[in-house]
Amino acid sequence: LSDEALAREVLEALLVDETQFFRDAALFEALRARTLPELLRLRGPSGVQVWSAGSSTGQEAYSVAMLLRELGVEPGGPTRVAALDV
């Protein structure tokens, strides 16, 4: 393979071809029920920072923000949600 063809293959392997709110239901349920409450308990007023990698147009990051609001935490201030995609 040429360097360009190899780079294209690697990029395609890294990309997610879909984006949607609560894309992986089991993952988001674990975040809602266990992970976020525990992180919030441990971090207290210093808040948490969540990084949503591979977010395409951002629905996954918005989903995390919705979960935080459901848990009574307003994103912003010490609690932040960031999203990134290629």
N, C-alpha and C positions, 0 to 999 in steps of 0.2 A: 504494500500500500504506500501511496505517496504520503508525505506529511500532511497535505491538505485533506486527503481522504481519511486518514487516521483521525485528524482533528474533528472532522465532520462526524465520524462514528462515535467518538468520545462525547461530543456535544449532544448528539441524539440520545445516547444512553443516559445522560444526566437530566435531560428535560422531561418534564411531566406534560403529557399531551392534553390534560384536562384541568379545569379549575372550577370549583363550585363551593357553595357554602356547606360546611360540615361534610366535606368530601369523604372522609373515612369515619363512618359513624362510630365504630368501636374506639378509635383513637380519641375522638372528641368526647365520648362518654367517659373514658378514663381520665381525660383532662378535667372534666366537670366534676366527677365524683371523687377523685383521689388526688391527682397531681397538683392542680391549681390550689385547692384548699390547703394542702400540706405546705406548698411553697409560700402561700400567703401567711399561714400560721408561723412558719419559721422566720420569714422576713419582716413581719409586722409592719410598722409604719414606713419602713424604708422601701416597701413595695417590691414588685417583681418586674423583670424585663423579659419579654417573650420575643423570640426571633422566629418568624415563619419563613423558612427557606423554601424556594421553589413555589412561590405564591402566584406566579403569572399575573393576573389582574387584581389580586388581593383578596379574593373571597375567603381564603383560609385565615388570613390575618383578621379580617372582620369577624369571622366566626369565633376566634379566640377572644376578641374584644366583647362580643356578645356574651360569651361564657363568663367573662370577668364581671360584666354588668349584672348578670344573673346571680352571681355570688356577692353582689353588693359593692363591687369595686369599680370605680369610674376610671377607665384608662386615661392617662395623662398624669402630670405630676410625677410622683415616684414610680408609678406603675405604667409601663410603656409596652406597646406592641409594635414591632418592626417587621417589615416584609422585604424580601429580596428575591429577585429572579434574574436569570441571565438576560 
